[in-house]
Amino acid sequence: MIYREIEAKPELFSMALQIAESGFLRGCDAIQLGCALLVERTLMQFSTNRLIFVAADNELLNAAVHYGLQVDNPLFHL
């Protein structure tokens, strides 16, 4: 597992705003998904590996799937 810190740049807030305006998510969830989408975009430039977006919030996971991310819910592995 790799953890990466994402700097809060205007691109992140722009992406989060687009997600929020689409009606899928609000506030912090839109920022969290925006971060994942930026990491996925960067990852795909350098590797064929895909990001797996992990959350226990089905609404957030559904939005992530809508935006093309692979997802996993840790509650399914108890």
PyRosetta script that sets phi, psi and omega in degrees:
from pyrosetta import init, pose_from_sequence

init()
pose = pose_from_sequence("MIYREIEAKPELFSMALQIAESGFLRGCDAIQLGCALLVERTLMQFSTNRLIFVAADNELLNAAVHYGLQVDNPLFHL")
pose.set_psi(1, 137.7)
pose.set_omega(1, 179.7)
pose.set_phi(2, -119.2)
pose.set_psi(2, 133.4)
pose.set_omega(2, 175.4)
pose.set_phi(3, -109.5)
pose.set_psi(3, 138.6)
pose.set_omega(3, -179.0)
pose.set_phi(4, -134.5)
pose.set_psi(4, 134.2)
pose.set_omega(4, 175.4)
pose.set_phi(5, -85.3)
pose.set_psi(5, 133.7)
pose.set_omega(5, -179.4)
pose.set_phi(6, -110.8)
pose.set_psi(6, 125.9)
pose.set_omega(6, 177.6)
pose.set_phi(7, -75.4)
pose.set_psi(7, 136.3)
pose.set_omega(7, -179.8)
pose.set_phi(8, -77.1)
pose.set_psi(8, 93.6)
pose.set_omega(8, -180.0)
pose.set_phi(9, -108.1)
pose.set_psi(9, 164.1)
pose.set_omega(9, 179.5)
pose.set_phi(10, -53.6)
pose.set_psi(10, -34.3)
pose.set_omega(10, 179.3)
pose.set_phi(11, -59.8)
pose.set_psi(11, -39.6)
pose.set_omega(11, 179.3)
pose.set_phi(12, -64.4)
pose.set_psi(12, -47.0)
pose.set_omega(12, -178.1)
pose.set_phi(13, -67.9)
pose.set_psi(13, -33.3)
pose.set_omega(13, 176.1)
pose.set_phi(14, -64.2)
pose.set_psi(14, -44.2)
pose.set_omega(14, 179.7)
pose.set_phi(15, -66.0)
pose.set_psi(15, -42.9)
pose.set_omega(15, 179.3)
pose.set_phi(16, -62.8)
pose.set_psi(16, -38.9)
pose.set_omega(16, 178.0)
pose.set_phi(17, -63.9)
pose.set_psi(17, -41.5)
pose.set_omega(17, 177.7)
pose.set_phi(18, -62.6)
pose.set_psi(18, -41.0)
pose.set_omega(18, 179.2)
pose.set_phi(19, -64.3)
pose.set_psi(19, -45.5)
pose.set_omega(19, -179.5)
pose.set_phi(20, -64.0)
pose.set_psi(20, -42.6)
pose.set_omega(20, 179.8)
pose.set_phi(21, -67.0)
pose.set_psi(21, -24.4)
pose.set_omega(21, 178.4)
pose.set_phi(22, -70.9)
pose.set_psi(22, -14.7)
pose.set_omega(22, 178.8)
pose.set_phi(23, 90.8)
pose.set_psi(23, -0.5)
pose.set_omega(23, -178.4)
pose.set_phi(24, -74.7)
pose.set_psi(24, -43.9)
pose.set_omega(24, -173.3)
pose.set_phi(25, -142.8)
pose.set_psi(25, 167.2)
pose.set_omega(25, 175.4)
pose.set_phi(26, -123.1)
pose.set_psi(26, 158.2)
pose.set_omega(26, 167.0)
pose.set_phi(27, 42.6)
pose.set_psi(27, -120.7)
pose.set_omega(27, -174.1)
pose.set_phi(28, -60.9)
pose.set_psi(28, -35.3)
pose.set_omega(28, 178.3)
pose.set_phi(29, -64.5)
pose.set_psi(29, -38.4)
pose.set_omega(29, 178.2)
pose.set_phi(30, -66.2)
pose.set_psi(30, -37.4)
pose.set_omega(30, 176.8)
pose.set_phi(31, -67.4)
pose.set_psi(31, -42.5)
pose.set_omega(31, 178.7)
pose.set_phi(32, -60.5)
pose.set_psi(32, -45.5)
pose.set_omega(32, 179.4)
pose.set_phi(33, -67.6)
pose.set_psi(33, -39.7)
pose.set_omega(33, 177.0)
pose.set_phi(34, -58.6)
pose.set_psi(34, -42.4)
pose.set_omega(34, 176.4)
pose.set_phi(35, -59.6)
pose.set_psi(35, -46.0)
pose.set_omega(35, -179.4)
pose.set_phi(36, -62.0)
pose.set_psi(36, -40.4)
pose.set_omega(36, 179.9)
pose.set_phi(37, -66.1)
pose.set_psi(37, -37.9)
pose.set_omega(37, 177.2)
pose.set_phi(38, -67.1)
pose.set_psi(38, -40.5)
pose.set_omega(38, 177.6)
pose.set_phi(39, -65.2)
pose.set_psi(39, -43.0)
pose.set_omega(39, 178.7)
pose.set_phi(40, -59.7)
pose.set_psi(40, -44.4)
pose.set_omega(40, 179.8)
pose.set_phi(41, -60.3)
pose.set_psi(41, -45.4)
pose.set_omega(41, 179.2)
pose.set_phi(42, -65.7)
pose.set_psi(42, -44.1)
pose.set_omega(42, -179.7)
pose.set_phi(43, -59.3)
pose.set_psi(43, -41.5)
pose.set_omega(43, -177.6)
pose.set_phi(44, -69.4)
pose.set_psi(44, -19.2)
pose.set_omega(44, 176.5)
pose.set_phi(45, -72.6)
pose.set_psi(45, -27.4)
pose.set_omega(45, -172.6)
pose.set_phi(46, -115.7)
pose.set_psi(46, -6.9)
pose.set_omega(46, -172.8)
pose.set_phi(47, -156.6)
pose.set_psi(47, 162.2)
pose.set_omega(47, 173.0)
pose.set_phi(48, -93.4)
pose.set_psi(48, -4.0)
pose.set_omega(48, 177.2)
pose.set_phi(49, -69.6)
pose.set_psi(49, 144.2)
pose.set_omega(49, 179.0)
pose.set_phi(50, -106.8)
pose.set_psi(50, 149.6)
pose.set_omega(50, 173.0)
pose.set_phi(51, -72.0)
pose.set_psi(51, 140.5)
pose.set_omega(51, 170.3)
pose.set_phi(52, -111.7)
pose.set_psi(52, 114.8)
pose.set_omega(52, -177.7)
pose.set_phi(53, -83.6)
pose.set_psi(53, 119.9)
pose.set_omega(53, -176.1)
pose.set_phi(54, -111.9)
pose.set_psi(54, 127.4)
pose.set_omega(54, 177.2)
pose.set_phi(55, -158.5)
pose.set_psi(55, 157.2)
pose.set_omega(55, 176.8)
pose.set_phi(56, -103.6)
pose.set_psi(56, 12.4)
pose.set_omega(56, -178.3)
pose.set_phi(57, -106.6)
pose.set_psi(57, 109.7)
pose.set_omega(57, -175.9)
pose.set_phi(58, -63.7)
pose.set_psi(58, -34.4)
pose.set_omega(58, 177.7)
pose.set_phi(59, -63.3)
pose.set_psi(59, -42.6)
pose.set_omega(59, 178.0)
pose.set_phi(60, -66.5)
pose.set_psi(60, -42.2)
pose.set_omega(60, 178.5)
pose.set_phi(61, -64.0)
pose.set_psi(61, -40.4)
pose.set_omega(61, 178.4)
pose.set_phi(62, -62.8)
pose.set_psi(62, -40.0)
pose.set_omega(62, 177.3)
pose.set_phi(63, -65.3)
pose.set_psi(63, -40.9)
pose.set_omega(63, 179.1)
pose.set_phi(64, -61.6)
pose.set_psi(64, -41.8)
pose.set_omega(64, 176.9)
pose.set_phi(65, -62.6)
pose.set_psi(65, -42.4)
pose.set_omega(65, 178.3)
pose.set_phi(66, -57.0)
pose.set_psi(66, -36.9)
pose.set_omega(66, -179.6)
pose.set_phi(67, -88.6)
pose.set_psi(67, 8.7)
pose.set_omega(67, 170.5)
pose.set_phi(68, 92.1)
pose.set_psi(68, 11.2)
pose.set_omega(68, 179.5)
pose.set_phi(69, -87.1)
pose.set_psi(69, 150.8)
pose.set_omega(69, 168.6)
pose.set_phi(70, -80.8)
pose.set_psi(70, 142.0)
pose.set_omega(70, -174.9)
pose.set_phi(71, -131.8)
pose.set_psi(71, 162.8)
pose.set_omega(71, 173.2)
pose.set_phi(72, -150.8)
pose.set_psi(72, 142.9)
pose.set_omega(72, 176.8)
pose.set_phi(73, -112.1)
pose.set_psi(73, 116.5)
pose.set_omega(73, -177.2)
pose.set_phi(74, -63.6)
pose.set_psi(74, -20.6)
pose.set_omega(74, 179.7)
pose.set_phi(75, -69.5)
pose.set_psi(75, -17.1)
pose.set_omega(75, 177.0)
pose.set_phi(76, -80.4)
pose.set_psi(76, -3.5)
pose.set_omega(76, -176.4)
pose.set_phi(77, -117.1)
pose.set_psi(77, 21.7)
pose.set_omega(77, 180.0)
pose.set_phi(78, -76.3)
pose.dump_pdb("model.pdb")
